[in-house]
């Protein structure tokens, strides 16, 4: 579970960075209703809530309090899979933006 939680925390931080950049430059839309609401309330609130999830996972790893039920293992693997799909989509829009539209300087 330690490596699964570390992987999930890292994927969450990468997603946070890419999503924030995409939202800031109006390149993407947030599809998660809760995160969309938080971003429209305050980008700082969006960052704080999203980052707190990674911090929570890292604290669990550091304190060695890692529950390892079958349900939690399954949910963690599902979450990692979803993040990998989302990051693949991020890669597609980054590639499209940078190489097909000419990037930020063409706007």
Protein Blocks (a to p, Z undefined) as FASTA:
>chain_A
ZZmmmmmmmmmmmmmmmmmmmmmnopaccfblklmmmmmmomklmmmmmmmmmmmmmmmm
mnopacfbfklmmmmmmmmmmmmmmmmmmmmmmmmmmmmnopjmlZZ
